[in-house]
C-alpha cells in the first residue's frame, strides 16, 4: 500500500474509535522511556489517541488505555518495564483496560517472548516500524477482543501526516532521519531502528514553517546520526528532491536558519566522523543555531574506540575539537561517555579522563556499560566487573562536577538570552529557561514572559542551575524599596 493510502486508512480507524468513544470520558496514560526520538514518537501516539477522543491522565487508575513506549539502550529499562507491566495486572482484571507496548524493545524477540509468556494480559505489541498502524491495532483489540502483535524486521517507511500532540507550545522536536548505519559494538539501535532513512527536505522545512506559524521558538532536529542527513542518498545516488537547495545537513541548517519566527535551532545526536567542514561552517555562520554542540566521545582511548567501532581515534577527536573551537565563536561542548566497556584497562580509562580535562565539556552524560543481547559487545569475554565500573564512574563524575562548578563561574555577571519555558518545578514563583549552552536559569518574573525570549543577567551559580534577574525584576525590587 502507498504511504499516503496507508495514512488515509489509519485515519479511518481513528474516526471509527472516535465514534466508539463519542459522549464518553476516555483516558490514556503513557510512559515514555529513552531518548528524544522516543519522546517524539510518543507525541505522535498522543496525537492519534487524542484524535480518537481520549484525554491524557497522569493516573494509571483513571486510564482506559495504558501505553508504554520503550527503549532498549539500557538494561535497567527492561526491569523497569516488566515491573510497570506487572503492576497493571489487577487493574486489567478489575477494569478491563487496554495495555499496549511499543518502541525499540519490541524489536527484540527475547523481550516479546517474555511478555507473551509472563504477561499474557498485554493486548497490543508494536514495533518501531509499525507505529503508524497503532489506530488499526487498537481498533481490532477493542472490537475483536484479540491480542495484536504488529512487529516487522525490515526497515519501515517514513510516514508523513500523522497527528501529533506536543508537550510544549514553544519548543518542538523534529525528526529528520531514522535508523543508523554505524553499528557501534555496544549499541542495539541499528538492529531495532533499522538503516538510515532521511526525510524529504520539503517535508522537514514545511513542518518547521508550520511550527513557526503556531508560535514555536526553538526547534531540535533529531536523528540517531543527525549530521549524516541525506548522506546515504548522495553516496548511493538514490534520487531525492532538493527543496530550498537542501541536499545535506549543512544546507538544512542554513534553510531552517532563514525561517521567520524560529529563534533557536539545536540538534542531537551527531557523530564525530560526520562532522565535515561544511557543517562546522554552518554552525558558525547561522545565528540561530546554538553554539552548544553535542559531540559524543564514548571513550578516550584509541584502542577502546576501535573495539567500540567508533571510526575515530583519540587524536582525531581532539583535532576535531580544536578545529571547532577555532571556527565557531562561543562554542561549548557536551558529550556522552561509557565507562567500563569490555577489556578497558585502568590506563585506558585514564585516557578518557585526559580528554575530559582537555576539552572541558559544559555537560557530560555518563553511562556505565550495559550488555545488550544481540550486540558484539555482549559476546566479548573480557567483561569488566561491576565494582570496577562503579569506581571508574565515580572518578569521572568527580572530575566532571569539578569542571561544571568552575565553568559556571564564567556566567556570573554576563547577560544571557533565555527562552522562558515556564515556572520552576521547585518554586512556582520563579520562572525557568535555558541559555544557548543549555544551562538552566531560574529568575523572578511575571508569567506573561513564558514563551518569550528574555535577556537575563546571571547573578549566582548553583552547580545544576544558574540564578538570574531581568531588568523587570530589578525595577520591581527598586519600586518595592521606594514604596517602603
N, C-alpha and C positions, 0 to 999 in steps of 0.2 A: 504494500500500500504506500502511495506517495505521502511525503511528510505532511503536506497541507491537508490531505484527506484524513490522515490519522488524527490530526489535531481536531478537525471537524467532528470526527467520530467520538473523540473523548469529550468534546463539548456537549454532544448529545447525551452522554451518560451523566454529565454534570447536571443537565436540565432534568433528567429522569430522577436523580436523587433529590434535587431541589423540590420537585413535585411531591416526592415522598415526605419530605420534611416540612411541607407547607403548613403554616399555622402551628408548628411545634417548636418548642425550645430545645434545640440540639446543640451539644457542646463537644469540642475536641480538645485534647491535651497532647502536646508534642514535646518530646525530649530530643534535643539535637546534640550529638557527640561529634567532636573532631574539629576540622579546620573551617575556614571561611567559605570554602566551596560547599561543604556540607550545610552551613548556615544558609547559603544562597539557595541550595536545593530545598531546604525546609521552608524558605519564603515562598517557593513555588507550590509546595504541598499545602501550605496555609492558604495561599491564594485560591487553589482549587477547592479546598474544604469550605472556605467562606462563600464561594460562588454556589456551593451546594446547599447553603443555608445553615451551616454550622458556625458557632461562635467559639472563640478561644477561651479556655479557662486554665487557671494555674492549679486547680484542684482536680486530682485524678478521680476522686469520688463523685464529682459532678459530671464527668465526661461520659459521652456515649461512644466516643472513639478515642483510644489511646494509641498514639503513633510514635515509634522510635526510629530516628534517622541515625544510623550507626556509623562508626569509624573503626577501622581495624589497624591503625598505626601503632597503638599502644596495647600491651597485653591486658592491662587493668580495665580497658574498655569492655572486654568480653565479660569479665567478672561483674562489672557494673551493670551491663545489660541483663545478664542472667538473673542477678539479684532483683532488678526492677521488674522484669517479666514475672518472676516468681511471686512478687508482692501482689500481682493482679489476679491471681487465681481465684481468690474469694470474691473479688468484685465481679469477675466474669460469671461466677456461679450465681451471685445474688442479683445482678443487674443485666446480664447478657450483653455486656459491652463488646464492641469490635476492637480487636487488638491487631495492629499492623506493624510490621518491622521491615524497614528498607535500608538502603545505603550500602556502603562498601563491605561491611561484614557479611552481608547476604551473598556476596560473590565467592565466599569461602565455603566449600562443600562441608568441611568438618563442623562448621558453625550451624549451617542449616540442618544438617543431620541431627545435631544435638538438640536443636529447638524442636524438631518434629518428634524426637524420641522423648525428651524430658518435659517439653511444654506443649503438649498436643492441643491445648486450648487456644493457641495463637491462630488467628483467622487468615491473615494475609502476609505473605513473604514476597518482597520485590527487590530487584537489584538496581544497580546504578544506571543500567541501560534501559530500564523499563519504568522509570519514574513517571513519565508522561501518561502511562496507562493506569495510573492509580484510580481515576474515576471508574473505569470499567471493572477493575478488580474489586473495588468497594461495592459497586452495584451488584455484582454477582454474589459477593459474600452476604449482602443484605437480602437479596431476593431468593437466591438458590440455597442459602444456608450451607454452602460448601466452602471448604478451605481453598484459598487461591495461592498458587505459587507461580510467580512470573519472573523468572531469572534466566538470562541468556548469557552465554560465554563470549559471544562475539561483540565487537565494539558497536554500540548503538549510534544512531544518527543524532545530530544536534537538532532538537525540536524548538522552533520559534513559536511565540504566540501563546505560551501557557500563562494563565493568570498568576499574579504574584502579589503577596501581601508583605510589604517591607516593614521591618521593626522600627525604623527611624523615618522621619519626614525630611531630614536634612542630609543624611549620609546614606549612600547606596553602594552595594557591591554589584559589579557587572562581570559575569564570566565571559572571557574572550576565547578560551580554548579548554578542551577537556583531554584527559589522558596524559601519558608520559612515555617517552621512548628511552629513558636513561638507564633503567634497571640498576639502580644502586643496590648493592648486595644486602643491605639491611631493610629494604623498603618493599612493601607489598603492593603499593599503589598501582604500578603498571599492570599488575595481574587483575586488579579489581576495577580499575577505571579505564583500562584499555590503552591503545596507542593514541598519540597526539592527533587531535582533530580541531582545527581552528574555525571559529565562527566567521561568517562573512563580514567584511568591513562595514558594509552598508547596514547590516542588522545591528552591529555594535554602536555605530555612530548615531543611528536613528533612535536607539534605545536611550542613549545618553542625552540627546537633544530633547527627548520627551521628558526625561527626568529633570532637566534644567527648567523646562516649562512648568513643571509641578513644584518648583522651588528648591530642588535638591542643590546643595552647595559643594559637597565632597563626593568624589567617585573613587572607589577602589577597584582596580582591574584584577581579576582573579584567573589563575591557571596553575596547574602543577609545575609548569616550567614556563612562566608567563613571557619571558623575553625570547622564547623561541617561536612566538606567534608567526604563523604562515611560513615557517622555515621548511617544514616537510613539503608543503605545496611548491615552494620555489626549487628545492633540491630535486624533487621528483618530477618537476614540470607538470604538476597537477593544475589544470586550469582553475583560476578563481577570478572573480570580477573585482577589479580595483574600484574604490569609491573614495572620492576626495583625495586621490593619489596615495591611498593607504595600500602598501604592499609589504610591510614589515612592522615590527614592534615600534621601531623608532618613528616611522611615519604615522603610526597610530597615535602616538603621544602628541605629535605636532597637530594632528587633526582635532583631537579632543581639546587640546590647549586653546583652540580657536572658538570653542563653543561658548556663547554668551550665557552667563548665569552660573556656570561651573567655576568655582574659585579654587578648588584643590583637587589634585589627582595623585593617588597613591597606587601602588601595585605590589602584589605578592603572588607566588614566590618566584623569584628569578633563579637562574643557575649561573654560577661564575663563568663557566665555559662559554656561555652565550652572551656575555656582556661585551658586545662588539663596540667599536669606537663610535659608530653612528648612534647607538643607544646612549652612551655616555654623553655625547654632544647634545642629544635631545633633552636629557635631564638638565644639563647646564643651561640650555637656551630657553626652555619652556618655563615661563614664570609661574605657572600654576602647578607644575609637578613638584611635589615635596622633595626636599633635599635630604630627607632620611631615606637611605637605600638599604633594603634588607638583602644581605649578601651571605647566604648560608655557607658556613665553614665546614661543619660536621666534625672535623678533626684537623689538628695542626701538623701532623706528621705525614710525610710523603708516602711512606710505606703503608701506613694505615689507610690513607686516602686511596691508594691503588687497590688495596683489599676491598675497600668500600665501592670501588668502581666509580669514583668521582671525576676522573678525567682531568685533574689538575694537580700540581704539586704545591707544597707549602710556599716555595719561592714564587711560583706563578701567581698564587693567590695574593701574596704580599705586593708583587709588582702591579697587579690589577688595582689593589687598594691605593697605592701611591699614584697611579695614573688618574684614578677617580678624584683623589684629593686635590691634585694639581688642576684638574679640569672643571670640577663642579664647585662653585662658591658655596661656603657654609655647609659643606657636606657633613652629615652624621651617618653612622652605620649601625645596623643591628644584625644579629646573626643567629643561627641555630648551631648547637654543639651537642654531639652524642658522646657520652662518657662510657668507657668500658666495652668498646667494640671487641669482638673475639681476637685474641692474640696481642692486643695493645699492652705494651710494657710500661713500667713506670717512667722510663726515659722517654718513650714515645708520647706519653701523656704530657710530659713536661714541654714538649713542642707545642701542644695546644695552648698551654699557659703562656708560652712565649709569644704566640700570635696574638692572644688576647691583650697582653701587655703592649705590644707594638701597635696594634690597630686602635685600641682604646674605644671599644664599642659604646654606643649610647644605651643599647639594650641587648641582652643575651638571653635567648630561650634555651634552657639547659635540659637535657634528657638523659636518663640512664638507659643504656642499650637494652632493648627488649626483643627477645627472639620472636620472629613471626613465621609461622608454618608456611612453607612454600617458597621461602627466600633462600638464596645461597648462604646468607649469614647464619641461618638456623642449622645448617648442616656442618658448619665449621666445628672442629673438635676442640679447639683451644678457647672455650668459653671462659670468661672472667668471673671469678666468684663474686657473689652479691656484696660481700663485705668490702672487697677492694673497690668495686664500682662506687659504693656509697662514700667511701673515704675520698676518692678522687672527686666525686661530685661536690662534696663539702669544701674541698680545697678550691675548686673552680668557683663555687658560689661565693666564697670569702673574697677571692680576688675581684670578681665582677662587682660585688656590692661595694668594695672599697673604691673602685673606679666610678661607679654611679654616684657615690657620695661626693667625690671630687669633681666630677663633671657637672653636678647640679649647681655647684657654687658659681660657675660661669654665667648662669642665668640671672643671678641676683642683680637688680638694677637695670636689666635690659627690658625692652618693650617687645612683647611677643604678640603676633597675630593669632587669635583664638577663634575657632568655630565653637560657639556656645551650644553645647549638646543637651543641657538640661540641668536639673538640680542635682546636687551631690547626693550619693547614696547614703552618706553618713550624716549629712546635715541639710535638711530641706531649705534652710535659709541661705545656703551658698549655691552658686552656680558652678558648673564644671565644663571644661572643654579641653582641647589638646593643641599643643604647638605644632608647627611644621615638623618638628623632630619627634612628634608623638608623645611628648611629655604631658601628663595630666596636670591641669592647672585648676585650682579652686579659688573663687573670689566672690565677694559680695556684689549683688546687682539685682535689678528688677527682672522678673520672669519674662517681661516683654523682650528681653535681649536673646532669649532662646531661639536658635535658628539663624542668628546673625553672626557676622564676623566682627570681632572687637579687638582693639588694641589694649593689652593688659600689661602693666608693669609688674615684674616679679619682685616680691619683697622678701621672700624667705623660701628655703628648701627643706623638704621633709622626706628624703630618701625616695619614696614611691610617688610623690606628687610635689608640685610647686604651689606656693600661695601667691596670689597677685591682687592687684587693685586696678580699677578703671578710673578714668577721670571723673565719671559719675559717682563712684564710691568716695573719692576724695572730697568732691563738692558736697556730698551728703554729710560726711563727717564734719566738715567745716560749718555747715548750716546748723548741725546739732550743737556744736560748741558755742556758736554765736547765740543760739536760742537759749542756752543755759546761762 
